Amino acid sequence: MIIACPHCKKRYSISDEGIEKIRDRAVIPCSACKGDMRSSVPAGQPAGTTPSSPAAEKSSDGDSLKSRLAQALKDLPPMPQAFDQARGLMADVHAKPADVAHVLETHPAVSARVLRLVGMALYGDAESVSSIQQAVTALDMKTLNEFIILACASGLLSRELNGYGLKAWDLWRHSLGVAYCVRELASRMNPDMAEEAFLAGLFHDCGKLILDSCVEDRIESILPLVYEEKQSFQIIERQVLGFEHPQVAADVCVKWRLPKSLIVAIALHHTPSRFEHNPLACILHAADAIALMSGIGVGIEGSLYSIDEKAMEFLALDDDKIGMLMVDAAGFVKRTMECF
């Protein structure tokens, strides 16, 4: 059984026999921070009670997990208002630079990151632009709105995900790499799809935000499937949790009011040829694989990504194209991360 210190989060693998030995101790000290871990040790079976059947336990666990995921989705922070405003401006042919300036002026935390992105884009120095007016006159509205979207999304996708083996900002790095690759691939196939593809890349793994604590609680069952049986992580999620992160990501995207076509592609990005052919899902699948091959934000999932051969054939990607995308994506992630 895996238990984690409630104070420093250090994890311990303890046998059932070991749990029985320490359960009644007055204090169970963490070897790392010396904090008391009693609250992390499961309670024993009350005297005189009959253990429930495996089927009943599985049903109860499934119901509990559904309730837990529903609550986690409810507790997830909303998309910042500046995100919706930026997307609205991108769709408005009459929008002016002054409109972008207004969005930035009313959202100081977002504007601070946008100014750093503008400085990096213009001068290779995140500290070189200090005024909103300078920013809105130096770059086109499409780029400025993209920077607003990046600034908003980074706050939602930057936290540590222990269950997936992702440190703070790892998910964000991976999301940036996928967003870059998927936009490049979409631009070659259908330029009108490029901006929607970029958004899909940014949010394709947001379901991990909801599933992470459940994965972490079951890590003792998951690790043998990863390292010994070499199963793809999506199969492991389905087997252990009954849910997959693309499926949960679709629910997150509904909450964040993302376009339906984007949500469908995200839900299918691990299995794009399973249902009706979806070009964006195929492109997103390939971009995700390329970012993982680049080593960008790789956690436990790592090399266990299951490639959909039909999707790769559809895109006709050769080794040279993949190699160039890997290099360019790594450069994009490095430059962007200097602004956060």
TISE-42302 format. One line per 8 residues: number of its first residue (from 1); their letters; for each residue y, z, x of N, C-alpha, C. Coordinates in steps of 0.2 Angstrom, whole numbers, plus 5000, padded with zeros to 4 digits. Layout:
<nodes>
NUM> a> Y Z X Y Z X Y Z X ~ ...
</nodes>
This chain:
<nodes>
1> miiacphc> 4994 5000 5004 5000 5000 5000 5006 5000 5004 ~ 5011 4996 5002 5018 4996 5006 5023 5001 5002 ~ 5025 5005 5006 5031 5009 5003 5037 5009 5008 ~ 5043 5009 5005 5049 5008 5009 5053 5014 5009 ~ 5056 5016 5014 5061 5022 5014 5067 5020 5010 ~ 5069 5024 5005 5074 5023 5000 5081 5023 5004 ~ 5081 5026 5010 5088 5026 5014 5089 5021 5018 ~ 5084 5019 5023 5085 5014 5028 5081 5008 5027
9> kkrysisd> 5077 5008 5022 5073 5002 5019 5067 5000 5024 ~ 5066 5004 5029 5060 5003 5034 5054 5003 5030 ~ 5049 4999 5031 5043 4998 5027 5037 5001 5031 ~ 5032 5004 5027 5026 5007 5030 5020 5005 5026 ~ 5015 5003 5030 5008 5001 5026 5004 5007 5027 ~ 5002 5010 5021 4998 5016 5021 4992 5015 5016 ~ 4987 5017 5018 4981 5017 5014 4981 5021 5008 ~ 4977 5020 5003 4977 5024 4997 4975 5031 4999
17> egiekird> 4970 5032 5004 4968 5038 5006 4974 5042 5009 ~ 4978 5038 5013 4984 5041 5017 4989 5044 5011 ~ 4990 5040 5006 4994 5041 5001 4992 5048 4998 ~ 4986 5049 4996 4983 5055 4993 4985 5061 4998 ~ 4984 5060 5004 4985 5066 5009 4993 5068 5009 ~ 4997 5063 5008 5004 5065 5009 5008 5066 5003 ~ 5005 5065 4997 5008 5065 4990 5011 5072 4989 ~ 5008 5077 4990 5010 5084 4988 5014 5087 4993
25> ravipcsa> 5016 5084 4999 5020 5087 5004 5027 5088 5001 ~ 5030 5094 5004 5037 5095 5001 5042 5090 5004 ~ 5041 5088 5010 5045 5083 5013 5041 5077 5016 ~ 5043 5071 5015 5039 5065 5019 5045 5062 5023 ~ 5045 5064 5029 5051 5061 5033 5050 5054 5035 ~ 5055 5050 5035 5055 5043 5038 5055 5043 5046 ~ 5051 5040 5049 5051 5040 5057 5058 5037 5059 ~ 5061 5033 5056 5067 5029 5058 5073 5033 5057
33> ckgdmrss> 5074 5035 5051 5081 5038 5049 5080 5046 5047 ~ 5074 5048 5047 5072 5055 5046 5074 5057 5038 ~ 5075 5052 5034 5076 5054 5027 5070 5055 5023 ~ 5070 5058 5018 5065 5060 5014 5062 5054 5010 ~ 5056 5052 5010 5053 5047 5007 5049 5048 5000 ~ 5049 5055 4998 5045 5057 4993 5046 5052 4986 ~ 5052 5050 4985 5054 5046 4979 5050 5039 4979 ~ 5048 5037 4985 5045 5030 4986 5037 5031 4985
41> vpagqpag> 5034 5037 4985 5027 5038 4985 5025 5038 4978 ~ 5021 5034 4976 5019 5034 4969 5015 5040 4966 ~ 5016 5042 4960 5013 5048 4958 5006 5047 4957 ~ 5002 5053 4957 4995 5052 4956 4993 5052 4948 ~ 4987 5051 4947 4984 5051 4940 4984 5058 4937 ~ 4988 5059 4932 4988 5066 4929 4981 5068 4927 ~ 4979 5075 4928 4973 5078 4927 4971 5077 4919 ~ 4964 5075 4918 4962 5074 4911 4963 5068 4908
49> ttpsspaa> 4966 5063 4912 4968 5056 4909 4962 5052 4911 ~ 4961 5046 4907 4956 5041 4909 4960 5035 4912 ~ 4958 5033 4917 4961 5027 4920 4961 5021 4916 ~ 4966 5017 4915 4966 5011 4911 4962 5006 4914 ~ 4960 5001 4910 4955 4996 4912 4960 4991 4916 ~ 4957 4987 4921 4960 4982 4924 4964 4977 4920 ~ 4961 4975 4914 4964 4970 4910 4971 4973 4907 ~ 4970 4980 4905 4976 4983 4902 4981 4984 4907
57> ekssdgds> 4979 4986 4913 4984 4986 4919 4988 4980 4920 ~ 4984 4974 4920 4987 4968 4922 4992 4966 4916 ~ 4990 4967 4910 4994 4966 4904 5001 4970 4904 ~ 5000 4976 4906 5006 4981 4906 5010 4979 4912 ~ 5007 4977 4918 5011 4975 4923 5015 4969 4922 ~ 5012 4964 4918 5015 4958 4917 5021 4959 4912 ~ 5020 4963 4907 5026 4965 4903 5031 4968 4906 ~ 5030 4973 4911 5034 4976 4915 5038 4972 4919
65> lksrlaqa> 5035 4967 4922 5038 4962 4926 5043 4958 4923 ~ 5041 4956 4917 5046 4951 4913 5052 4955 4911 ~ 5051 4962 4909 5057 4966 4907 5061 4967 4913 ~ 5058 4968 4919 5062 4969 4925 5066 4962 4927 ~ 5063 4957 4927 5066 4950 4928 5072 4949 4923 ~ 5071 4951 4917 5076 4950 4912 5082 4954 4914 ~ 5081 4960 4916 5086 4965 4918 5090 4962 4924 ~ 5086 4960 4929 5089 4957 4935 5093 4951 4934
73> lkdlppmp> 5091 4947 4929 5095 4941 4927 5102 4944 4924 ~ 5101 4949 4919 5107 4951 4916 5112 4955 4921 ~ 5109 4958 4926 5113 4961 4931 5116 4957 4936 ~ 5114 4951 4937 5116 4946 4942 5124 4945 4941 ~ 5128 4945 4946 5135 4944 4946 5136 4937 4942 ~ 5142 4936 4939 5143 4930 4936 5146 4925 4941 ~ 5146 4919 4939 5150 4914 4944 5157 4915 4944 ~ 5160 4916 4949 5168 4917 4949 5171 4912 4945
81> qafdqarg> 5177 4914 4942 5181 4909 4938 5183 4903 4942 ~ 5185 4904 4948 5188 4899 4952 5183 4893 4953 ~ 5176 4894 4952 5171 4889 4953 5172 4884 4947 ~ 5172 4887 4941 5173 4883 4935 5179 4879 4935 ~ 5185 4883 4937 5191 4879 4937 5191 4873 4942 ~ 5188 4874 4948 5187 4869 4953 5183 4863 4950 ~ 5178 4864 4947 5174 4859 4944 5178 4855 4938 ~ 5182 4859 4935 5186 4856 4930 5191 4851 4933
89> lmadvhak> 5194 4853 4938 5199 4849 4941 5195 4843 4944 ~ 5189 4843 4947 5186 4837 4949 5184 4832 4944 ~ 5184 4835 4938 5182 4830 4932 5189 4828 4929 ~ 5194 4830 4931 5201 4829 4927 5205 4823 4932 ~ 5205 4817 4929 5208 4812 4933 5216 4813 4934 ~ 5219 4818 4930 5226 4819 4930 5228 4825 4934 ~ 5222 4828 4937 5224 4834 4941 5228 4833 4947 ~ 5232 4837 4949 5236 4837 4955 5235 4842 4960
97> padvahvl> 5238 4841 4966 5237 4846 4971 5240 4853 4969 ~ 5245 4853 4965 5248 4859 4963 5243 4863 4959 ~ 5238 4859 4955 5233 4863 4951 5228 4867 4956 ~ 5227 4863 4961 5222 4867 4966 5226 4873 4969 ~ 5232 4872 4971 5236 4878 4973 5236 4883 4969 ~ 5237 4882 4962 5237 4887 4957 5230 4891 4957 ~ 5224 4888 4957 5218 4891 4958 5217 4895 4964 ~ 5220 4893 4969 5219 4897 4975 5224 4903 4975
105> ethpavsa> 5230 4902 4972 5235 4908 4972 5232 4913 4967 ~ 5228 4912 4962 5226 4917 4958 5219 4920 4960 ~ 5216 4918 4965 5210 4920 4968 5210 4921 4975 ~ 5214 4927 4977 5215 4928 4984 5209 4928 4989 ~ 5203 4931 4986 5197 4932 4991 5194 4925 4992 ~ 5194 4920 4987 5192 4914 4987 5197 4910 4992 ~ 5203 4910 4991 5208 4906 4995 5207 4908 5002 ~ 5206 4914 5004 5205 4916 5011 5200 4912 5015
113> rvlrlvgm> 5194 4911 5011 5189 4908 5014 5190 4900 5014 ~ 5194 4898 5009 5195 4891 5008 5200 4889 5014 ~ 5205 4893 5016 5209 4892 5021 5206 4891 5028 ~ 5200 4895 5029 5196 4895 5035 5192 4888 5035 ~ 5190 4886 5029 5186 4880 5029 5191 4874 5030 ~ 5197 4874 5028 5202 4869 5029 5204 4869 5036 ~ 5205 4874 5039 5206 4875 5047 5201 4872 5051 ~ 5195 4873 5049 5189 4871 5053 5188 4863 5052
121> alygdaes> 5190 4861 5046 5189 4854 5045 5195 4850 5048 ~ 5201 4852 5048 5206 4849 5051 5207 4849 5059 ~ 5206 4855 5061 5207 4857 5069 5201 4860 5072 ~ 5196 4861 5069 5190 4864 5072 5191 4871 5074 ~ 5196 4874 5070 5198 4881 5071 5199 4885 5065 ~ 5195 4889 5063 5195 4892 5056 5201 4896 5055 ~ 5205 4898 5061 5211 4902 5060 5217 4898 5060 ~ 5217 4892 5060 5223 4887 5061 5227 4886 5055
129> vssiqqav> 5224 4887 5049 5228 4886 5043 5229 4892 5039 ~ 5235 4894 5038 5237 4901 5035 5240 4900 5028 ~ 5242 4894 5026 5246 4894 5020 5242 4889 5015 ~ 5243 4891 5008 5240 4887 5003 5243 4880 5003 ~ 5250 4880 5004 5253 4874 5003 5251 4869 5009 ~ 5250 4872 5015 5248 4868 5020 5241 4865 5019 ~ 5237 4869 5016 5230 4867 5014 5230 4861 5009 ~ 5234 4862 5004 5234 4857 4998 5237 4850 5000
137> taldmktl> 5241 4851 5005 5245 4844 5007 5241 4841 5012 ~ 5236 4844 5016 5233 4841 5021 5226 4838 5020 ~ 5223 4840 5014 5217 4837 5012 5217 4834 5005 ~ 5212 4830 5004 5212 4827 4997 5209 4832 4992 ~ 5210 4831 4986 5208 4836 4981 5200 4837 4981 ~ 5196 4831 4982 5189 4832 4981 5187 4837 4987 ~ 5189 4836 4993 5187 4841 4998 5189 4848 4997 ~ 5195 4849 4994 5198 4856 4993 5194 4859 4987
145> nefiilac> 5192 4855 4982 5188 4858 4977 5181 4860 4979 ~ 5178 4855 4984 5172 4857 4987 5172 4864 4991 ~ 5177 4865 4994 5178 4871 4998 5179 4877 4994 ~ 5182 4876 4988 5182 4882 4983 5175 4883 4980 ~ 5171 4878 4979 5164 4879 4977 5160 4883 4982 ~ 5161 4881 4989 5158 4884 4994 5160 4891 4995 ~ 5166 4893 4994 5169 4900 4995 5166 4904 4989 ~ 5165 4901 4983 5163 4905 4977 5155 4906 4978
153> asgllsre> 5152 4901 4980 5144 4901 4980 5142 4906 4986 ~ 5146 4906 4991 5144 4910 4997 5143 4918 4995 ~ 5147 4920 4991 5147 4927 4989 5141 4929 4985 ~ 5138 4924 4982 5132 4925 4978 5126 4924 4981 ~ 5126 4920 4987 5120 4918 4990 5119 4921 4997 ~ 5123 4926 4999 5123 4929 5006 5119 4935 5007 ~ 5116 4938 5002 5113 4945 5003 5106 4944 5006 ~ 5104 4950 5009 5097 4950 5012 5092 4950 5007
161> lngyglka> 5086 4946 5008 5081 4946 5003 5075 4948 5007 ~ 5073 4954 5007 5068 4957 5011 5061 4954 5009 ~ 5060 4953 5003 5053 4951 5000 5052 4944 5003 ~ 5057 4940 5004 5056 4933 5007 5057 4933 5014 ~ 5058 4938 5017 5059 4938 5025 5066 4935 5027 ~ 5071 4936 5023 5077 4932 5024 5082 4938 5025 ~ 5085 4937 5031 5091 4942 5033 5097 4940 5029 ~ 5102 4944 5030 5109 4943 5027 5111 4936 5029
169> wdlwrhsl> 5113 4932 5025 5116 4925 5026 5111 4920 5027 ~ 5104 4922 5028 5099 4917 5029 5099 4912 5023 ~ 5098 4915 5017 5098 4910 5011 5104 4906 5011 ~ 5110 4908 5013 5116 4904 5012 5115 4898 5018 ~ 5113 4900 5024 5112 4895 5029 5108 4889 5026 ~ 5102 4891 5024 5097 4886 5021 5100 4882 5015 ~ 5104 4886 5011 5107 4882 5005 5112 4877 5008 ~ 5116 4879 5013 5120 4874 5016 5117 4868 5019
177> gvaycvre> 5111 4869 5022 5108 4864 5026 5105 4859 5020 ~ 5102 4862 5015 5099 4858 5010 5105 4854 5006 ~ 5110 4857 5005 5116 4854 5001 5118 4848 5006 ~ 5119 4849 5012 5121 4843 5016 5116 4837 5016 ~ 5109 4839 5017 5104 4834 5017 5104 4830 5010 ~ 5104 4834 5005 5103 4831 4998 5109 4826 4997 ~ 5115 4828 4999 5121 4824 4997 5120 4817 5002 ~ 5118 4818 5008 5117 4812 5012 5112 4807 5009
185> lasrmnpd> 5107 4810 5007 5101 4806 5004 5104 4803 4997 ~ 5107 4807 4993 5110 4804 4987 5115 4799 4988 ~ 5119 4799 4993 5124 4794 4994 5121 4788 4996 ~ 5116 4788 4999 5112 4781 5001 5109 4778 4995 ~ 5107 4782 4990 5103 4779 4985 5108 4778 4979 ~ 5112 4783 4977 5117 4782 4972 5123 4786 4973 ~ 5128 4783 4976 5134 4788 4977 5137 4792 4972 ~ 5136 4789 4965 5138 4793 4960 5135 4800 4959
193> maeeafla> 5129 4800 4962 5125 4806 4961 5126 4812 4967 ~ 5130 4810 4972 5131 4814 4978 5134 4821 4977 ~ 5139 4821 4973 5142 4828 4972 5138 4833 4968 ~ 5134 4830 4962 5130 4834 4959 5124 4836 4963 ~ 5122 4832 4968 5116 4833 4972 5118 4839 4977 ~ 5125 4839 4979 5127 4844 4984 5127 4851 4980 ~ 5129 4851 4974 5128 4857 4970 5121 4860 4969 ~ 5116 4855 4968 5109 4856 4967 5107 4859 4974
201> glfhdcgk> 5109 4857 4979 5107 4859 4986 5109 4866 4987 ~ 5115 4868 4985 5118 4875 4986 5114 4880 4982 ~ 5112 4878 4976 5109 4883 4971 5101 4882 4970 ~ 5098 4878 4974 5091 4877 4972 5086 4883 4973 ~ 5088 4887 4977 5084 4893 4978 5087 4900 4975 ~ 5091 4899 4971 5094 4905 4968 5090 4910 4964 ~ 5084 4907 4962 5079 4911 4959 5076 4916 4963 ~ 5077 4916 4970 5074 4921 4974 5078 4927 4974
209> lildscve> 5084 4927 4972 5089 4932 4971 5086 4937 4965 ~ 5082 4934 4960 5079 4938 4955 5072 4940 4957 ~ 5069 4936 4960 5062 4938 4961 5061 4943 4968 ~ 5066 4943 4972 5065 4946 4978 5062 4953 4978 ~ 5065 4958 4974 5062 4964 4974 5055 4965 4971 ~ 5053 4960 4967 5046 4960 4964 5041 4958 4970 ~ 5044 4953 4974 5040 4950 4980 5039 4956 4985 ~ 5044 4959 4986 5044 4965 4991 5039 4970 4989
217> driesilp> 5039 4972 4982 5035 4977 4980 5027 4975 4981 ~ 5026 4969 4981 5019 4966 4981 5018 4963 4988 ~ 5022 4965 4993 5021 4961 4999 5014 4962 5002 ~ 5011 4968 5001 5004 4970 5004 4999 4965 5001 ~ 5000 4962 4995 4995 4957 4992 4997 4950 4994 ~ 5003 4949 4996 5006 4943 4997 5005 4941 5005 ~ 5006 4945 5009 5005 4943 5016 4998 4940 5018 ~ 4993 4943 5016 4986 4940 5018 4986 4932 5015
225> lvyeekqs> 4989 4931 5009 4989 4924 5007 4993 4920 5011 ~ 4998 4922 5014 5003 4919 5018 5000 4917 5025 ~ 4997 4922 5028 4995 4922 5035 4988 4920 5036 ~ 4984 4922 5031 4977 4921 5032 4974 4915 5028 ~ 4976 4914 5022 4974 4909 5018 4979 4903 5018 ~ 4985 4904 5021 4990 4898 5022 4992 4895 5015 ~ 4992 4898 5010 4994 4895 5004 5001 4894 5003 ~ 5003 4889 5000 5011 4888 4999 5014 4894 4995
233> fqiierqv> 5020 4895 4996 5023 4901 4993 5024 4901 4986 ~ 5025 4895 4984 5025 4894 4976 5019 4895 4973 ~ 5013 4894 4976 5007 4895 4973 5006 4903 4973 ~ 5008 4906 4979 5007 4913 4979 5012 4917 4974 ~ 5018 4914 4973 5022 4917 4968 5019 4917 4961 ~ 5016 4911 4959 5012 4910 4953 5006 4915 4952 ~ 5003 4915 4958 4996 4919 4957 4998 4927 4957 ~ 5003 4929 4961 5004 4936 4961 5009 4939 4956
241> lgfehpqv> 5014 4935 4954 5019 4937 4950 5019 4934 4943 ~ 5016 4928 4943 5016 4924 4936 5022 4920 4935 ~ 5026 4920 4940 5033 4916 4940 5034 4912 4947 ~ 5037 4907 4946 5039 4903 4953 5047 4903 4953 ~ 5049 4903 4959 5057 4904 4960 5060 4898 4957 ~ 5058 4892 4958 5061 4886 4954 5062 4887 4947 ~ 5057 4890 4944 5057 4891 4937 5063 4896 4935 ~ 5063 4902 4939 5068 4907 4938 5075 4905 4940
249> aadvcvkw> 5075 4900 4945 5082 4897 4947 5085 4894 4941 ~ 5081 4890 4937 5083 4887 4931 5087 4892 4926 ~ 5084 4897 4925 5087 4903 4921 5094 4905 4924 ~ 5094 4906 4931 5100 4908 4934 5105 4903 4933 ~ 5104 4897 4934 5108 4891 4933 5111 4891 4926 ~ 5107 4892 4921 5109 4892 4914 5115 4898 4914 ~ 5113 4903 4916 5118 4909 4916 5125 4907 4919 ~ 5124 4903 4925 5130 4901 4929 5133 4895 4926
257> rlpksliv> 5131 4892 4921 5134 4886 4917 5134 4880 4921 ~ 5129 4879 4925 5128 4873 4929 5126 4867 4924 ~ 5127 4861 4926 5125 4855 4922 5117 4855 4921 ~ 5115 4853 4915 5108 4852 4913 5104 4848 4918 ~ 5107 4842 4920 5103 4838 4924 5102 4841 4931 ~ 5107 4845 4933 5106 4848 4939 5100 4854 4939 ~ 5100 4857 4933 5095 4863 4932 5088 4860 4931 ~ 5087 4854 4928 5081 4851 4928 5078 4849 4935
265> aialhhtp> 5083 4846 4939 5081 4845 4946 5079 4851 4950 ~ 5083 4856 4949 5081 4862 4953 5074 4865 4951 ~ 5073 4865 4944 5067 4867 4941 5061 4863 4944 ~ 5062 4857 4946 5056 4853 4948 5056 4852 4956 ~ 5061 4855 4959 5062 4853 4966 5056 4854 4971 ~ 5051 4858 4969 5045 4859 4973 5039 4854 4971 ~ 5040 4852 4964 5035 4847 4962 5038 4841 4958 ~ 5042 4837 4961 5046 4832 4958 5042 4827 4954
273> srfehnpl> 5036 4826 4956 5032 4820 4953 5027 4823 4948 ~ 5027 4830 4947 5023 4833 4942 5024 4830 4935 ~ 5030 4829 4933 5032 4827 4927 5036 4820 4927 ~ 5040 4819 4922 5043 4812 4922 5048 4812 4928 ~ 5048 4806 4931 5051 4804 4938 5058 4806 4937 ~ 5060 4810 4942 5067 4813 4942 5070 4811 4949 ~ 5074 4806 4950 5077 4805 4957 5080 4811 4960 ~ 5084 4814 4957 5088 4820 4960 5083 4825 4962
281> acilhaad> 5077 4827 4958 5072 4831 4960 5069 4829 4967 ~ 5067 4822 4967 5064 4820 4973 5068 4821 4979 ~ 5075 4819 4979 5079 4820 4984 5080 4827 4986 ~ 5081 4831 4981 5081 4839 4983 5075 4841 4986 ~ 5069 4839 4984 5063 4841 4987 5063 4839 4995 ~ 5065 4833 4996 5065 4830 5003 5070 4834 5007 ~ 5076 4835 5004 5081 4839 5008 5079 4846 5010 ~ 5076 4849 5005 5073 4856 5006 5068 4856 5012
289> aialmsgi> 5063 4851 5012 5058 4851 5017 5062 4850 5024 ~ 5067 4845 5024 5070 4844 5030 5074 4850 5033 ~ 5077 4853 5029 5081 4859 5031 5076 4865 5034 ~ 5070 4865 5031 5065 4870 5033 5062 4868 5040 ~ 5061 4861 5041 5059 4858 5047 5064 4860 5052 ~ 5070 4860 5051 5076 4861 5055 5076 4869 5057 ~ 5072 4873 5054 5072 4880 5055 5079 4883 5053 ~ 5082 4881 5048 5088 4883 5045 5086 4888 5039
297> gvgiegsl> 5088 4895 5041 5086 4900 5035 5079 4900 5033 ~ 5075 4900 5038 5067 4900 5037 5065 4908 5036 ~ 5062 4910 5031 5059 4916 5030 5051 4916 5031 ~ 5048 4920 5026 5041 4920 5026 5038 4913 5024 ~ 5042 4910 5020 5040 4904 5017 5038 4899 5022 ~ 5043 4898 5027 5042 4894 5033 5038 4888 5033 ~ 5033 4887 5036 5029 4881 5037 5025 4880 5031 ~ 5025 4884 5026 5020 4884 5020 5023 4879 5015
305> ysidekam> 5028 4876 5016 5031 4871 5011 5026 4866 5009 ~ 5024 4865 5003 5020 4860 5001 5024 4853 4999 ~ 5022 4848 5003 5026 4842 5003 5023 4837 4997 ~ 5027 4835 4993 5025 4830 4988 5026 4823 4991 ~ 5020 4821 4992 5020 4814 4995 5023 4808 4991 ~ 5022 4809 4985 5025 4803 4981 5032 4803 4981 ~ 5035 4809 4981 5043 4810 4982 5045 4807 4989 ~ 5041 4809 4994 5043 4806 5001 5042 4798 5001
313> eflalddd> 5037 4796 4998 5036 4789 4998 5042 4785 4994 ~ 5044 4788 4989 5049 4785 4985 5056 4785 4989 ~ 5057 4789 4993 5063 4789 4997 5063 4785 5003 ~ 5057 4783 5005 5055 4779 5011 5059 4782 5017 ~ 5058 4788 5019 5061 4791 5025 5056 4790 5031 ~ 5059 4788 5036 5055 4788 5042 5057 4793 5047 ~ 5053 4794 5052 5055 4799 5057 5062 4799 5060 ~ 5064 4793 5061 5071 4793 5064 5076 4796 5059
321> kigmlmvd> 5076 4794 5053 5080 4796 5048 5080 4803 5047 ~ 5074 4806 5047 5073 4813 5046 5076 4817 5052 ~ 5075 4814 5058 5077 4817 5064 5085 4818 5064 ~ 5088 4812 5062 5095 4812 5062 5098 4817 5057 ~ 5095 4817 5051 5097 4822 5046 5096 4829 5048 ~ 5091 4831 5052 5090 4838 5055 5096 4840 5059 ~ 5097 4835 5064 5103 4836 5069 5109 4837 5065 ~ 5111 4833 5061 5118 4833 5057 5118 4839 5053
329> aagfvkrt> 5113 4841 5049 5113 4847 5045 5114 4853 5049 ~ 5111 4853 5055 5112 4859 5059 5119 4860 5061 ~ 5122 4854 5063 5129 4854 5065 5134 4857 5059 ~ 5132 4854 5053 5136 4856 5047 5136 4863 5046 ~ 5130 4866 5046 5129 4873 5045 5132 4877 5050 ~ 5132 4875 5056 5135 4879 5061 5143 4879 5060 ~ 5146 4874 5059 5153 4873 5058 5155 4877 5052 ~ 5151 4877 5047 5153 4880 5040 5152 4888 5041
337> mecf> 5147 4890 5044 5146 4897 5045 5151 4900 5049 ~ 5155 4897 5053 5160 4900 5057 5166 4902 5053 ~ 5166 4899 5047 5171 4901 5042 5170 4907 5037 ~ 5164 4910 5038 5162 4915 5034 5160 4922 5038
</nodes>
